[in-house]
């Protein structure tokens, strides 16, 4: 553990959980997702199973329409806009300046990156990671655990577990496919 000037190390998660059991303590997960949402989801599930109240946090400079349904443990950061009649699932993170238009569904534990834009009617499956500045056009569906690369423009459905990158967004070749490109192999 690194020493940080002016901060006192209180212990591990286990130490803190023993000192502040539910219902004395409410929890907000303060972890993002660099390349996946596994750590964030794991923490949510651990604390939730232990009986903690998972707090939904909406920044004072975020704008969320009154008709939007927010799950438990959702975090909506500064400058984000979530338009009418949508749903944001448990443990989801809507990052700084993300724009979520009307009738969008954001699955549990999804992470919408800074500056991403979801046009109307977009459906994001559970555990999806949408990179910074990505744009998803109206009605696009993204399957669970997929990754949308930063700056990608998604025009069509993304299957579960796939990674898409680029403008327009295309599926990134699997490792075996990428290795054969220089040897006469054709990418999918």
C-alpha positions as CSV (number, residue, x, y, z in Angstrom):
1,X,0.0,0.0,0.0
2,X,1.5,3.3,-1.0
3,X,1.7,6.1,1.6
4,X,-0.3,9.1,0.4
5,X,0.4,12.4,2.2
6,X,-2.5,13.5,4.4
7,X,-4.4,10.3,4.1
8,X,-4.7,7.5,6.7
9,X,-4.9,3.9,5.6
10,X,-7.9,2.4,7.4
11,X,-7.3,-1.2,6.2
12,X,-8.6,-3.6,3.7
13,X,-12.2,-4.0,2.5
14,X,-12.7,-6.7,5.0
15,X,-11.5,-4.5,7.9
16,X,-13.9,-1.7,6.8
17,X,-16.8,-4.1,6.4
18,X,-16.3,-5.5,9.9
19,X,-16.2,-2.0,11.3
20,X,-19.2,-0.7,9.4
21,X,-21.7,-3.6,9.0
22,X,-25.1,-3.2,7.3
23,X,-27.4,-1.3,7.9
24,X,-24.9,1.2,9.5
25,X,-23.1,1.6,6.2
26,X,-24.4,2.3,2.7
27,X,-22.0,1.7,-0.2
28,X,-21.3,3.4,-3.5
29,X,-18.7,1.6,-5.7
30,X,-15.9,4.0,-6.7
31,X,-14.3,1.8,-9.4
32,X,-14.6,2.3,-13.1
33,X,-13.8,-0.2,-15.8
34,X,-10.7,0.1,-17.9
35,X,-11.1,-2.9,-20.1
36,X,-14.0,-4.7,-18.4
37,X,-16.5,-4.4,-15.7
38,X,-15.4,-7.5,-13.8
39,X,-14.0,-5.8,-10.7
40,X,-16.9,-3.3,-10.4
41,X,-19.5,-6.0,-10.8
42,X,-17.7,-8.3,-8.3
43,X,-17.6,-5.6,-5.6
44,X,-21.3,-4.8,-6.2
45,X,-22.3,-8.5,-5.9
46,X,-20.1,-9.1,-2.8
47,X,-21.5,-6.1,-0.9
48,X,-25.0,-6.7,-2.1
49,X,-24.9,-10.3,-1.0
50,X,-23.6,-9.1,2.4
51,X,-26.7,-7.0,2.9
52,X,-25.4,-3.5,2.2
53,X,-27.6,-0.9,0.6
54,X,-26.2,0.0,-2.8
55,X,-26.5,3.7,-3.1
56,X,-27.4,5.4,-6.4
57,X,-25.4,8.6,-7.0
58,X,-26.4,11.3,-9.5
59,X,-24.0,14.2,-9.8
60,X,-25.6,17.6,-9.2
61,X,-24.5,18.7,-12.7
62,X,-26.1,15.6,-14.4
63,X,-29.5,15.8,-16.0
64,X,-31.8,12.8,-15.6
65,X,-35.4,12.9,-16.9
66,X,-38.0,12.2,-14.2
67,X,-39.4,9.2,-16.2
68,X,-36.0,7.4,-16.2
69,X,-35.9,4.3,-13.9
70,X,-32.6,4.0,-12.1
71,X,-31.5,0.7,-10.6
72,X,-29.6,0.2,-7.3
73,X,-26.0,1.3,-7.1
74,X,-26.1,3.4,-10.4
75,X,-23.7,6.2,-10.8
76,X,-24.3,9.1,-13.2
77,X,-21.4,11.6,-13.4
78,X,-21.1,15.3,-14.1
79,X,-22.5,16.6,-17.4
80,X,-24.2,13.3,-18.3
81,X,-27.7,13.6,-19.8
82,X,-30.2,10.7,-19.6
83,X,-33.4,11.5,-21.6
84,X,-37.0,10.3,-21.0
85,X,-38.4,6.9,-20.6
86,X,-35.2,4.9,-20.2
87,X,-33.9,2.4,-17.8
88,X,-30.4,2.2,-16.2
89,X,-29.8,-1.2,-14.6
90,X,-28.2,-2.0,-11.2
91,X,-24.6,-1.1,-10.8
92,X,-24.4,0.8,-14.2
93,X,-22.0,3.7,-14.6
94,X,-22.9,6.6,-16.9
95,X,-19.6,8.6,-17.1
96,X,-18.8,12.3,-17.6
97,X,-20.7,14.0,-20.4
98,X,-22.3,10.8,-21.8
99,X,-25.5,11.4,-23.6
100,X,-28.3,8.8,-23.4
101,X,-31.3,9.7,-25.6
102,X,-35.0,8.7,-25.1
103,X,-36.1,5.1,-24.6
104,X,-32.6,3.6,-24.0
105,X,-32.1,0.5,-21.9
106,X,-28.8,0.2,-20.1
107,X,-28.2,-3.3,-18.6
108,X,-26.9,-4.1,-15.2
109,X,-23.2,-3.3,-14.6
110,X,-22.7,-1.6,-18.0
111,X,-20.3,1.3,-18.3
112,X,-21.0,4.1,-20.7
113,X,-17.7,6.0,-21.2
114,X,-17.1,9.7,-21.1
115,X,-18.6,11.6,-24.0
116,X,-20.3,8.5,-25.5
117,X,-23.6,9.2,-27.3
118,X,-26.5,6.7,-27.4
119,X,-29.2,7.8,-29.8
120,X,-32.9,6.9,-29.1
121,X,-34.0,3.3,-28.5
122,X,-30.5,1.8,-28.0
123,X,-30.3,-1.4,-25.9
124,X,-27.1,-2.1,-24.0
125,X,-26.8,-5.6,-22.5
126,X,-25.4,-6.4,-19.1
127,X,-21.7,-5.8,-18.5
128,X,-21.2,-3.9,-21.7
129,X,-18.3,-1.4,-21.9
130,X,-18.9,1.6,-24.2
131,X,-15.7,3.5,-24.8
132,X,-15.1,7.2,-24.6
133,X,-16.7,9.2,-27.4
134,X,-18.4,6.2,-29.1
135,X,-21.7,6.9,-30.9
136,X,-24.5,4.3,-31.2
137,X,-27.1,5.1,-33.8
138,X,-30.9,4.8,-33.1
139,X,-32.2,1.4,-32.2
140,X,-28.8,-0.4,-32.0
141,X,-28.7,-3.4,-29.8
142,X,-25.4,-4.4,-28.0
143,X,-25.2,-7.9,-26.5
144,X,-24.0,-8.6,-23.0
145,X,-20.3,-8.3,-22.2
146,X,-19.5,-6.7,-25.5
147,X,-17.0,-3.9,-25.8
148,X,-17.4,-0.8,-28.0
149,X,-14.0,0.8,-28.7
150,X,-13.4,4.5,-28.0
151,X,-14.6,6.7,-30.8
152,X,-16.4,3.9,-32.6
153,X,-19.6,4.6,-34.6
154,X,-22.0,1.7,-34.2
155,X,-24.5,1.3,-37.1
156,X,-25.8,-2.2,-36.4
157,X,-26.2,-4.9,-33.8
158,X,-23.2,-6.1,-31.8
159,X,-23.4,-9.7,-30.7
160,X,-22.7,-10.7,-27.0
161,X,-19.0,-10.8,-26.0
162,X,-17.7,-9.2,-29.2
163,X,-15.4,-6.2,-29.5
164,X,-16.1,-3.5,-32.2
165,X,-13.8,-0.7,-33.2
166,X,-13.6,2.0,-35.8
167,X,-15.7,4.2,-38.0
168,X,-17.9,2.6,-39.0
169,X,-17.6,0.0,-36.2
170,X,-16.4,-3.5,-37.3
171,X,-15.7,-6.5,-35.2
172,X,-12.1,-6.8,-34.1
173,X,-10.6,-10.0,-35.4
174,X,-9.9,-12.8,-32.9
175,X,-6.2,-13.3,-32.0
176,X,-5.8,-16.2,-34.3
177,X,-7.3,-14.3,-37.2
178,X,-5.0,-11.3,-36.6
179,X,-2.0,-13.5,-36.7
180,X,-2.8,-15.0,-40.1
181,X,-3.4,-11.7,-41.9
182,X,0.3,-11.4,-43.0
183,X,0.2,-15.1,-44.2
184,X,-2.5,-14.9,-46.7
185,X,-5.4,-15.2,-44.2
186,X,-8.6,-13.2,-44.7
187,X,-10.1,-11.3,-41.8
188,X,-13.7,-12.0,-41.0
